[in-house]
Amino acid sequence: MKIVIVGAGAIGMLTGAYLAKGGNEVVFVEKDKDTVSAVNQYGVGLMALVTDEPTALVFAPARAFSDPREIKSCDLIILAVKSFDTHTAISSVAHLISKNSPVLSIQTGLGNLKIMEQVVGRENIICGFTYMAAAALGPGKVRLGGRGWTYLGELNDQETSRVLQISKTLNDCGLETEVVPKIVEKIWSKVLVYSAINPIAGLLRVKNGQLLEKMESISLAKRLIDEGRLVAEAGGLDLSEFDLYDLFFETCKATSENVSSMLLDLLSNRKTEIEALNGEIIRQGNKYDLPVTTHMTIMELIKLCEKWTVGGQPQSS
């Protein structure tokens, strides 16, 4: 398959590395010129436990463009940008998207689907998310931070030939993938877990696994999950099949050595995705007149951290 990946951050690069290693034609769309240059010169580099030397980088051929208009056709578009870049990203590749070349979102957060629908239409979208964890090592290079399943689904809950083919392609490349019904509920289950993991790890400056070492961080995570669950259920979603506490524990264990994306953003003085996680839960909680005080406090703290550097000096505005 010819696959265009929009966003060459950690998850986009990790997904692209596996797909390229599996023999697919992978093309990245990326704003960062250093990344574009590195990928075009060397390909995409993956550090994983796949060789005799765990620290060895394995490179696979790939291409990259800053201007997506240079790409004329493809079989699949994978959206892997930050939530706040969704509209710009999906608009930039809209000319490539159709029922036969759909867009698959593997983003974190809520609200992305609505934005995508407005630009390319519901029928051209496949929903997805992943529990894979990754860390960028520099332009064009990525380290596997933790294995996990990837889930895909059509918005009408049907197992279409296109979603089954995409799932097969990902599985054939070593990305464990399953097509599931009720994909929106699945996405909410992940968001509720990561609305606890990401900001708590970001505020405490710890790796994901360290959240399980203190009862205080576990208790805080449970309060965030409980508030979010009530919001989801008020919106008509049935999350009864998910043991969200267990999912929190298992995700922390599976990605125990990983530094969350929110912590990396804070350490790099970048904008976080707190608005697409806790912020969206707060907005919907207010809509249903539900208490979301823990999420509000957490978001306010992250917003304050976004305004300050790691060294304690305010960022220039």
C-alpha positions in Angstrom: 0.0 0.0 0.0 1.0 3.6 -0.5 0.4 5.2 2.8 0.7 8.9 3.6 1.3 9.7 7.3 0.5 13.3 8.3 2.7 14.2 11.3 6.2 12.7 11.9 6.1 12.9 15.7 6.8 9.9 17.9 3.6 7.9 17.1 3.6 8.9 13.4 7.2 8.0 13.0 6.8 4.7 14.9 3.8 3.7 12.8 5.6 4.7 9.6 8.7 2.7 10.6 6.8 -0.5 11.0 4.8 0.0 7.8 7.9 0.8 5.8 9.8 -2.1 7.4 6.9 -4.3 6.2 7.3 -3.3 2.6 4.8 -0.5 2.2 5.5 2.7 0.4 5.5 5.3 3.2 5.4 9.0 2.7 5.4 11.5 5.5 3.9 15.0 5.5 5.8 17.1 8.1 6.5 20.8 8.7 9.9 20.3 10.3 12.5 20.7 7.6 15.2 18.8 9.5 12.9 15.7 9.7 12.0 16.0 6.0 15.6 16.1 5.1 16.6 13.2 7.4 13.9 10.9 6.1 14.6 11.7 2.5 18.3 11.0 3.1 18.3 8.0 5.4 14.7 6.7 5.6 13.0 6.2 9.0 15.0 4.8 11.8 13.4 2.5 14.5 15.1 1.5 17.7 13.4 -1.6 19.1 14.3 -5.1 20.4 14.5 -6.5 16.9 18.3 -7.1 16.6 21.0 -8.6 18.7 21.9 -5.2 19.9 18.8 -3.5 21.5 20.2 0.0 20.9 20.7 -0.5 17.2 18.7 1.6 14.8 17.1 -0.2 11.9 16.3 2.0 8.9 13.6 1.5 6.4 13.1 3.5 3.2 10.6 6.3 3.2 10.0 9.8 1.8 8.9 13.0 3.2 7.4 16.3 2.0 6.6 19.6 3.6 4.1 20.4 0.9 1.4 17.7 0.6 0.3 19.1 -2.8 3.4 17.3 -4.2 1.6 13.9 -3.4 -0.9 13.0 -6.1 -2.4 9.8 -4.9 -2.3 7.1 -2.1 -4.2 4.2 -0.7 -4.5 5.4 2.9 -3.8 8.6 4.9 -3.0 8.2 8.6 -3.5 11.3 10.7 -0.9 11.5 13.6 -0.8 15.1 14.5 -1.5 16.9 17.7 -5.2 17.5 18.2 -4.9 21.3 17.9 -3.4 20.8 14.4 -6.2 18.6 13.2 -8.0 21.1 11.0 -4.9 22.4 9.3 -3.6 18.8 8.8 -6.8 17.3 7.4 -7.4 20.3 5.1 -3.8 20.0 3.7 -4.5 16.4 2.4 -8.2 16.6 1.6 -7.3 16.3 -2.1 -6.1 12.7 -1.4 -9.1 11.5 0.6 -12.0 9.5 -0.7 -13.9 6.3 0.1 -11.2 4.3 -1.6 -8.3 6.2 0.1 -9.8 7.0 3.5 -8.2 8.8 6.4 -7.4 6.9 9.6 -7.0 9.0 12.7 -4.7 7.5 15.4 -4.7 10.7 17.5 -5.2 11.1 21.2 -8.1 13.2 22.5 -11.7 14.1 21.8 -13.1 16.4 19.2 -10.9 15.4 16.3 -13.6 13.4 14.6 -16.0 16.3 14.4 -13.3 18.5 12.8 -12.5 15.8 10.3 -16.2 15.3 9.4 -16.5 19.0 8.6 -13.6 18.9 6.2 -13.8 15.5 4.4 -17.2 13.9 5.3 -18.0 11.1 7.7 -18.0 8.4 5.0 -14.2 9.0 4.3 -13.1 8.5 7.9 -11.9 5.5 9.8 -11.5 5.9 13.5 -8.6 4.4 15.4 -6.3 4.7 18.3 -3.3 2.9 19.7 -1.8 1.9 23.0 1.7 1.8 21.4 4.1 4.2 23.1 7.1 5.9 21.4 9.8 8.5 22.0 11.4 10.6 19.2 15.1 10.3 19.1 15.7 13.1 16.7 14.8 13.9 13.1 13.6 10.7 11.4 14.4 8.4 14.3 12.1 6.9 17.0 12.3 4.4 19.9 9.6 1.9 20.7 8.5 2.9 24.2 6.0 0.2 24.9 3.9 -2.3 23.0 0.2 -2.2 22.8 -2.8 -2.9 20.6 -4.2 -0.6 17.9 -8.0 -0.6 17.4 -9.8 0.4 14.3 -13.5 0.8 13.4 -16.0 2.2 10.9 -18.3 4.9 12.4 -21.3 2.8 11.3 -19.9 -0.3 13.2 -19.7 -2.4 10.0 -16.7 -4.6 9.2 -16.0 -3.2 5.7 -13.5 -4.6 3.3 -11.4 -1.4 3.6 -11.1 -1.5 7.4 -10.3 -5.2 7.3 -7.6 -4.6 4.7 -6.1 -1.8 6.7 -6.1 -4.0 9.8 -4.4 -6.8 7.9 -1.7 -4.4 6.6 -0.9 -3.2 10.1 -0.9 -6.7 11.6 1.4 -8.0 8.8 3.9 -5.3 9.7 4.0 -6.2 13.4 1.5 -3.7 14.7 -1.1 -5.7 16.6 -4.4 -4.4 15.4 -8.1 -5.4 15.8 -11.2 -4.1 14.1 -13.9 -3.4 16.8 -17.5 -2.2 16.9 -18.4 0.8 19.0 -15.1 2.5 18.2 -16.2 5.8 19.8 -16.7 4.1 23.2 -13.3 2.5 22.8 -11.8 5.9 22.1 -13.5 7.3 25.2 -12.0 4.5 27.3 -8.5 5.4 26.2 -9.1 9.2 26.7 -10.4 8.6 30.2 -7.2 6.6 31.1 -4.8 9.0 29.4 -6.6 12.1 30.9 -5.2 10.7 34.1 -1.8 9.3 33.0 -0.6 12.2 30.9 -1.3 15.2 33.1 -0.3 13.5 36.4 3.0 12.2 34.9 3.5 15.7 33.4 3.0 17.5 36.7 5.1 15.0 38.7 7.8 14.8 36.1 7.9 11.0 36.2 7.7 8.0 33.8 4.3 6.3 33.4 5.2 3.3 35.5 6.1 5.5 38.5 2.5 6.5 38.9 1.8 3.1 40.4 4.4 3.6 43.1 2.4 6.0 45.2 -1.2 5.6 46.5 -1.7 9.4 46.1 -1.1 9.3 42.3 -3.3 6.2 42.0 -6.1 7.8 44.0 -5.9 11.0 41.9 -6.1 9.0 38.7 -9.2 7.1 39.9 -10.9 10.4 40.7 -10.2 11.7 37.2 -11.4 8.5 35.6 -14.6 8.5 37.7 -15.5 12.0 36.8 -14.8 11.3 33.1 -16.9 8.1 33.2 -20.0 10.0 34.4 -19.5 12.6 31.6 -19.3 9.8 29.0 -22.4 8.0 30.3 -24.3 11.3 30.4 -23.6 11.6 26.7 -25.2 8.3 26.1 -22.1 6.1 25.9 -22.1 2.6 27.5 -18.7 2.0 29.0 -19.8 -1.0 31.2 -17.6 -3.4 29.3 -14.5 -1.5 30.2 -12.7 -2.0 33.5 -11.1 1.5 33.4 -9.1 1.1 36.6 -7.6 -2.1 35.3 -6.9 -0.4 31.9 -5.1 2.4 33.8 -2.9 -0.1 35.7 -2.1 -2.2 32.6 -1.3 0.9 30.5 1.1 2.2 33.1 2.8 -1.2 33.3 3.0 -1.7 29.6 4.5 1.8 29.1 6.4 1.9 32.4 9.6 3.3 31.0 7.9 5.7 28.7 7.9 9.4 29.2 4.3 10.6 28.4 3.9 13.0 25.4 2.5 15.7 27.8 5.6 15.5 29.9 7.8 15.7 26.8 5.9 18.7 25.6 6.3 20.5 29.0 10.0 19.7 29.1 10.3 21.1 25.6 8.2 24.2 26.4 5.6 23.1 23.8 1.8 23.4 23.9 0.2 20.2 25.3 -2.9 18.3 24.3 -4.6 19.0 27.6 -7.5 20.8 25.9 -8.4 17.7 23.8 -8.2 15.4 26.9 -9.3 17.0 30.2 -10.5 20.2 28.5 -13.1 18.3 26.4 -14.2 16.3 29.4 -14.7 19.6 31.3 -16.7 21.1 28.4 -19.0 18.2 28.1 -19.3 17.9 31.9 -20.5 21.5 32.1 -23.0 20.7 29.3 -24.6 18.0 31.5 -24.1 20.0 34.7 -21.8 17.4 36.2 -19.0 18.1 38.6 -15.6 17.9 36.9 -13.6 19.8 39.6 -10.6 17.4 39.6 -10.2 17.8 35.8 -10.5 21.6 36.1 -7.7 21.7 38.7 -5.5 19.4 36.7 -6.0 21.4 33.6 -5.3 24.7 35.3 -2.0 23.3 36.7 -0.9 22.1 33.2 -1.9 25.4 31.7 0.3 27.1 34.3 3.2 24.8 33.5 2.8 25.6 29.8 3.5 29.2 30.6 6.8 28.5 32.5 10.0 26.9 31.4 11.5 23.9 33.3 14.1 26.3 34.9 11.3 28.3 36.5 11.5 31.3 34.2 8.5 32.5 32.3 8.3 32.0 28.6 8.4 35.0 26.4 5.1 35.6 24.8 
